[in-house]
Amino acid sequence: MEESVRGLWTEARELINPLGADSDSGGIERLESPPSPLQFLRDFVSPNKPVIISSVATRHWPAISRSLWSDDSYLRRALSGRSVSVHLTPDGRADALVSSPSKDGLCFASAFVQSMDFAEALRLIETTGEDSSPVVAYAQQQDDCLRGEYAAVAGDVDAHIPWATEAIGFLPEAVNLWIGNARSHTSYHKDHYENLYAVITGEKHFLLLPPTEVHRLYVRDYPAARYIASSKENGGELKLKLELEEPETMVPWCSVDPYPASDEALSEQISSFPLYFNGRKPFQCTVRAGEILYLPSMWFHHVTQSPDDNGRTIAVNYWYDMQFDLKYAYYNFLQSINLKCLSAVASTQGHDRHSAKQDCKSSEP
């Protein structure tokens, strides 16, 4: 079974990128102009294949062509008096695995969300970009926030991506705005959406794995936890405390951290998750200001960012509902049948490894 799944990984990679993952642009194709609806559907949506579209696609957006979203005075004026949701964490890693506050092991930690005036949010994002800050602020709310909290500036970008809308057959379900600094990270996860991700200022750096390689990320259940406002330190700085949710709620999440904080942590990651660290590298790409990444549904992605001269990265993403078709059923089958077997084989040695393989064979129909 292990050999069959590894063969699937190789075959899928060849279909996604016949030139190989080590080619220019990290294995992700780039288009110099927007595709036609037919090309986008035929060459990228149907085969579930990512692509980056050049800044030609967004050069008519006022947010970019007039640099409106690089202008703090414009943003403050346009969003004056508006309350926005800001996600606060100690280290910029929201929706990520951290040490559990009251038991051994890890937990899935969600950010503390605070509503505040936009001008204060902008200031906080800037000041918490320093490593000395005990919190990191990230203005984002994945609830169609561009057309909600940020409606006053929604007209500065397209309401939808015309060629994507025609190809997919309907308008996006949600359009979200993201404003963060260099310390904001997004851990490996997947979304059940066709995602058109447009960077306005700064750069976004993606690590990508196709859904066929779900085994390599060791998806496991972790107890859910949430940061809460504990107190304010001297000088008025907010201090966060992590609490496990009650009653206990388990969240399935990717176990792999591709950028551990220390050599010791890296050694532990390599030992615990060999299918990731000893396997082929993930696809990787940088999406620059004005460019759009098409991130297909179910693709696993990890995101970091480089800020602009104002210390911020701003992006907008358009979530189109995915088609829940046979591919979705195949991916679910692959995960449910093979993940435990491969994890068992990868984490054992010698006689135990042989036993794990036998257990896998005995579970086959």
Disulfide bonds with the S-S distance in Angstrom:
none
